């Protein structure tokens, strides 16, 4: 097992050194949520079939974007649409 030994560094210094890396990770995660995904990817994400996706799109629960002759969905909007409502 690999171990990293830190000698002569305080906990605060370690936190300061890791902060930029954690911010970069959060930025990458938020960027991936803003990505456009295909119909197939939406179906896999929600565990539904294309017919169910079409019904949700037609009813207005999900919004699709046409680019050329292809259909995409905003990953963020899809996740928001299925997020449970906290009462």
N, CA and C atoms as an extended XYZ file, in Angstrom:
261
Properties=species:S:1:pos:R:3:atomname:S:1:resname:S:1:resid:I:1 pbc="F F F"
N         0.845       -1.171        0.000 N   UNK     1
C         0.000        0.000        0.000 CA  UNK     1
C         0.895        1.240        0.000 C   UNK     1
N         0.556        2.202       -0.823 N   UNK     2
C         1.343        3.432       -0.895 CA  UNK     2
C         0.936        4.376        0.214 C   UNK     2
N         1.920        4.997        0.820 N   UNK     3
C         1.672        5.962        1.869 CA  UNK     3
C         2.456        7.229        1.567 C   UNK     3
N         1.860        8.329        1.922 N   UNK     4
C         2.543        9.612        1.810 CA  UNK     4
C         2.763       10.132        3.216 C   UNK     4
N         3.987       10.388        3.538 N   UNK     5
C         4.320       10.915        4.858 CA  UNK     5
C         4.612       12.400        4.728 C   UNK     5
N         3.932       13.178        5.527 N   UNK     6
C         4.114       14.616        5.501 CA  UNK     6
C         4.768       15.042        6.809 C   UNK     6
N         5.976       15.489        6.700 N   UNK     7
C         6.697       15.956        7.872 CA  UNK     7
C         6.892       17.459        7.762 C   UNK     7
N         6.667       18.140        8.839 N   UNK     8
C         6.919       19.571        8.859 CA  UNK     8
C         5.850       20.401        8.188 C   UNK     8
N         4.645       19.860        8.026 N   UNK     9
C         3.562       20.624        7.430 CA  UNK     9
C         2.371       20.578        8.391 C   UNK     9
N         1.771       21.711        8.589 N   UNK    10
C         0.620       21.768        9.490 CA  UNK    10
C        -0.644       21.395        8.718 C   UNK    10
N        -1.683       21.111        9.431 N   UNK    11
C        -2.960       20.786        8.816 CA  UNK    11
C        -3.476       21.960        7.981 C   UNK    11
N        -3.294       23.167        8.479 N   UNK    12
C        -3.736       24.361        7.746 CA  UNK    12
C        -2.977       24.509        6.425 C   UNK    12
N        -1.677       24.248        6.444 N   UNK    13
C        -0.872       24.330        5.219 CA  UNK    13
C        -1.310       23.272        4.210 C   UNK    13
N        -1.653       22.093        4.696 N   UNK    14
C        -2.141       21.036        3.810 CA  UNK    14
C        -3.471       21.432        3.181 C   UNK    14
N        -4.366       21.981        3.986 N   UNK    15
C        -5.660       22.427        3.472 CA  UNK    15
C        -5.465       23.520        2.417 C   UNK    15
N        -4.578       24.472        2.685 N   UNK    16
C        -4.301       25.542        1.723 CA  UNK    16
C        -3.720       24.985        0.426 C   UNK    16
N        -2.895       23.964        0.536 N   UNK    17
C        -2.283       23.375       -0.661 CA  UNK    17
C        -3.295       22.589       -1.487 C   UNK    17
N        -4.274       21.980       -0.837 N   UNK    18
C        -5.260       21.162       -1.540 CA  UNK    18
C        -6.458       21.961       -2.051 C   UNK    18
N        -6.684       23.152       -1.529 N   UNK    19
C        -7.847       23.952       -1.906 CA  UNK    19
C        -7.966       24.184       -3.417 C   UNK    19
N        -6.879       24.580       -4.114 N   UNK    20
C        -7.022       24.776       -5.564 CA  UNK    20
C        -7.404       23.494       -6.299 C   UNK    20
N        -6.917       22.364       -5.852 N   UNK    21
C        -7.261       21.095       -6.496 CA  UNK    21
C        -8.736       20.761       -6.288 C   UNK    21
N        -9.244       21.026       -5.105 N   UNK    22
C       -10.651       20.770       -4.831 CA  UNK    22
C       -11.551       21.694       -5.641 C   UNK    22
N       -11.150       22.946       -5.794 N   UNK    23
C       -11.927       23.886       -6.603 CA  UNK    23
C       -11.929       23.460       -8.065 C   UNK    23
N       -10.802       22.966       -8.556 N   UNK    24
C       -10.711       22.489       -9.938 CA  UNK    24
C       -11.646       21.307      -10.147 C   UNK    24
N       -11.696       20.402       -9.192 N   UNK    25
C       -12.582       19.244       -9.276 CA  UNK    25
C       -14.045       19.680       -9.307 C   UNK    25
N       -14.416       20.654       -8.476 N   UNK    26
C       -15.790       21.149       -8.457 CA  UNK    26
C       -16.134       21.829       -9.775 C   UNK    26
N       -15.193       22.559      -10.354 N   UNK    27
C       -15.410       23.217      -11.637 CA  UNK    27
C       -15.640       22.190      -12.732 C   UNK    27
N       -14.840       21.146      -12.747 N   UNK    28
C       -15.000       20.090      -13.751 CA  UNK    28
C       -16.355       19.421      -13.604 C   UNK    28
N       -16.801       19.197      -12.364 N   UNK    29
C       -18.081       18.563      -12.130 CA  UNK    29
C       -19.219       19.452      -12.617 C   UNK    29
N       -19.164       20.756      -12.347 N   UNK    30
C       -20.230       21.651      -12.789 CA  UNK    30
C       -20.234       21.790      -14.302 C   UNK    30
N       -19.061       21.737      -14.932 N   UNK    31
C       -19.003       21.781      -16.386 CA  UNK    31
C       -19.628       20.537      -16.991 C   UNK    31
N       -19.411       19.379      -16.376 N   UNK    32
C       -19.979       18.152      -16.923 CA  UNK    32
C       -21.497       18.159      -16.783 C   UNK    32
N       -22.045       18.832      -15.770 N   UNK    33
C       -23.488       18.934      -15.630 CA  UNK    33
C       -24.093       19.838      -16.703 C   UNK    33
N       -23.313       20.751      -17.256 N   UNK    34
C       -23.806       21.658      -18.280 CA  UNK    34
C       -23.692       21.068      -19.675 C   UNK    34
N       -23.163       19.882      -19.796 N   UNK    35
C       -22.983       19.251      -21.089 CA  UNK    35
C       -24.324       18.902      -21.725 C   UNK    35
N       -24.324       18.852      -23.055 N   UNK    36
C       -25.477       18.345      -23.779 CA  UNK    36
C       -25.292       16.850      -23.946 C   UNK    36
N       -26.369       16.103      -23.735 N   UNK    37
C       -26.292       14.653      -23.861 CA  UNK    37
C       -27.334       14.168      -24.867 C   UNK    37
N       -27.086       13.016      -25.442 N   UNK    38
C       -27.963       12.456      -26.467 CA  UNK    38
C       -29.188       11.808      -25.837 C   UNK    38
N       -30.154       11.445      -26.693 N   UNK    39
C       -31.354       10.760      -26.214 CA  UNK    39
C       -30.986        9.442      -25.549 C   UNK    39
N       -30.058        8.731      -26.142 N   UNK    40
C       -29.632        7.446      -25.588 CA  UNK    40
C       -29.020        7.637      -24.195 C   UNK    40
N       -28.211        8.673      -24.025 N   UNK    41
C       -27.590        8.946      -22.725 CA  UNK    41
C       -28.635        9.325      -21.682 C   UNK    41
N       -29.673       10.073      -22.085 N   UNK    42
C       -30.752       10.429      -21.160 CA  UNK    42
C       -31.476        9.164      -20.719 C   UNK    42
N       -31.762        8.288      -21.674 N   UNK    43
C       -32.449        7.042      -21.346 CA  UNK    43
C       -31.631        6.205      -20.368 C   UNK    43
N       -30.328        6.138      -20.569 N   UNK    44
C       -29.463        5.383      -19.656 CA  UNK    44
C       -29.424        6.047      -18.280 C   UNK    44
N       -29.355        7.369      -18.259 N   UNK    45
C       -29.292        8.110      -17.001 CA  UNK    45
C       -30.547        7.921      -16.167 C   UNK    45
N       -31.701        7.914      -16.833 N   UNK    46
C       -32.982        7.828      -16.131 CA  UNK    46
C       -33.553        6.415      -16.092 C   UNK    46
N       -32.890        5.482      -16.749 N   UNK    47
C       -33.362        4.088      -16.838 CA  UNK    47
C       -34.768        4.021      -17.428 C   UNK    47
N       -34.937        4.691      -18.565 N   UNK    48
C       -36.200        4.669      -19.294 CA  UNK    48
C       -35.908        4.312      -20.743 C   UNK    48
N       -36.976        4.076      -21.527 N   UNK    49
C       -36.763        3.799      -22.943 CA  UNK    49
C       -37.063        5.047      -23.776 C   UNK    49
N       -36.794        4.970      -25.072 N   UNK    50
C       -36.959        6.136      -25.949 CA  UNK    50
C       -38.412        6.604      -26.021 C   UNK    50
N       -39.366        5.669      -25.951 N   UNK    51
C       -40.774        6.050      -25.992 CA  UNK    51
C       -41.145        6.898      -24.779 C   UNK    51
N       -40.683        6.491      -23.604 N   UNK    52
C       -40.955        7.249      -22.384 CA  UNK    52
C       -40.289        8.620      -22.446 C   UNK    52
N       -39.069        8.669      -22.965 N   UNK    53
C       -38.377        9.951      -23.129 CA  UNK    53
C       -39.164       10.863      -24.052 C   UNK    53
N       -39.665       10.326      -25.156 N   UNK    54
C       -40.459       11.106      -26.099 CA  UNK    54
C       -41.708       11.657      -25.418 C   UNK    54
N       -42.372       10.832      -24.595 N   UNK    55
C       -43.588       11.280      -23.892 CA  UNK    55
C       -43.271       12.424      -22.929 C   UNK    55
N       -42.160       12.302      -22.201 N   UNK    56
C       -41.784       13.364      -21.258 CA  UNK    56
C       -41.394       14.650      -21.995 C   UNK    56
N       -40.762       14.498      -23.145 N   UNK    57
C       -40.391       15.665      -23.939 CA  UNK    57
C       -41.640       16.341      -24.496 C   UNK    57
N       -42.557       15.541      -25.008 N   UNK    58
C       -43.780       16.087      -25.593 CA  UNK    58
C       -44.659       16.760      -24.538 C   UNK    58
N       -44.665       16.217      -23.308 N   UNK    59
C       -45.485       16.807      -22.246 CA  UNK    59
C       -44.863       18.071      -21.663 C   UNK    59
N       -43.584       18.320      -21.980 N   UNK    60
C       -42.915       19.516      -21.488 CA  UNK    60
C       -42.100       19.294      -20.230 C   UNK    60
N       -42.067       18.068      -19.719 N   UNK    61
C       -41.269       17.787      -18.519 CA  UNK    61
C       -39.783       17.902      -18.810 C   UNK    61
N       -39.389       17.547      -20.021 N   UNK    62
C       -37.996       17.664      -20.450 CA  UNK    62
C       -37.946       18.507      -21.709 C   UNK    62
N       -36.916       19.310      -21.836 N   UNK    63
C       -36.761       20.168      -22.999 CA  UNK    63
C       -35.604       19.642      -23.843 C   UNK    63
N       -35.865       19.464      -25.125 N   UNK    64
C       -34.827       18.990      -26.031 CA  UNK    64
C       -34.334       20.130      -26.912 C   UNK    64
N       -33.128       19.957      -27.426 N   UNK    65
C       -32.514       20.945      -28.306 CA  UNK    65
C       -32.132       20.254      -29.605 C   UNK    65
N       -32.567       20.792      -30.709 N   UNK    66
C       -32.197       20.234      -32.003 CA  UNK    66
C       -30.992       20.969      -32.558 C   UNK    66
N       -29.971       20.218      -32.866 N   UNK    67
C       -28.776       20.773      -33.503 CA  UNK    67
C       -28.554       19.960      -34.771 C   UNK    67
N       -28.798       20.602      -35.896 N   UNK    68
C       -28.775       19.853      -37.151 CA  UNK    68
C       -29.937       18.881      -37.142 C   UNK    68
N       -29.654       17.639      -37.436 N   UNK    69
C       -30.715       16.632      -37.407 CA  UNK    69
C       -30.617       15.744      -36.163 C   UNK    69
N       -29.925       16.230      -35.128 N   UNK    70
C       -29.742       15.460      -33.901 CA  UNK    70
C       -30.460       16.144      -32.744 C   UNK    70
N       -30.878       15.357      -31.768 N   UNK    71
C       -31.600       15.847      -30.602 CA  UNK    71
C       -30.699       15.692      -29.374 C   UNK    71
N       -30.617       16.759      -28.590 N   UNK    72
C       -29.822       16.749      -27.368 CA  UNK    72
C       -30.656       17.272      -26.213 C   UNK    72
N       -30.194       16.950      -25.014 N   UNK    73
C       -30.800       17.439      -23.781 CA  UNK    73
C       -29.701       18.006      -22.903 C   UNK    73
N       -30.037       19.011      -22.126 N   UNK    74
C       -29.099       19.555      -21.146 CA  UNK    74
C       -29.077       18.606      -19.950 C   UNK    74
N       -27.892       18.109      -19.605 N   UNK    75
C       -27.784       17.175      -18.480 CA  UNK    75
C       -28.281       17.819      -17.194 C   UNK    75
N       -27.965       19.088      -17.003 N   UNK    76
C       -28.406       19.804      -15.807 CA  UNK    76
C       -29.928       19.870      -15.736 C   UNK    76
N       -30.579       20.181      -16.857 N   UNK    77
C       -32.036       20.266      -16.879 CA  UNK    77
C       -32.680       18.916      -16.642 C   UNK    77
N       -32.081       17.854      -17.181 N   UNK    78
C       -32.610       16.509      -16.963 CA  UNK    78
C       -32.523       16.156      -15.486 C   UNK    78
N       -31.377       16.437      -14.873 N   UNK    79
C       -31.210       16.134      -13.451 CA  UNK    79
C       -32.154       16.961      -12.589 C   UNK    79
N       -32.370       18.225      -12.957 N   UNK    80
C       -33.294       19.080      -12.218 CA  UNK    80
C       -34.733       18.577      -12.354 C   UNK    80
N       -35.090       18.062      -13.524 N   UNK    81
C       -36.455       17.607      -13.762 CA  UNK    81
C       -36.804       16.384      -12.926 C   UNK    81
N       -35.826       15.574      -12.601 N   UNK    82
C       -36.102       14.355      -11.838 CA  UNK    82
C       -35.720       14.494      -10.366 C   UNK    82
N       -35.201       15.653       -9.980 N   UNK    83
C       -34.816       15.877       -8.589 CA  UNK    83
C       -36.073       15.878       -7.727 C   UNK    83
N       -36.067       15.106       -6.622 N   UNK    84
C       -37.262       15.089       -5.776 CA  UNK    84
C       -37.498       16.431       -5.111 C   UNK    84
N       -38.743       16.757       -4.922 N   UNK    85
C       -39.117       18.024       -4.272 CA  UNK    85
C       -39.066       17.807       -2.776 C   UNK    85
N       -38.279       18.616       -2.107 N   UNK    86
C       -38.178       18.517       -0.644 CA  UNK    86
C       -39.272       19.365       -0.017 C   UNK    86
N       -40.125       18.720        0.746 N   UNK    87
C       -41.258       19.420        1.357 CA  UNK    87
C       -40.870       19.954        2.652 C   UNK    87
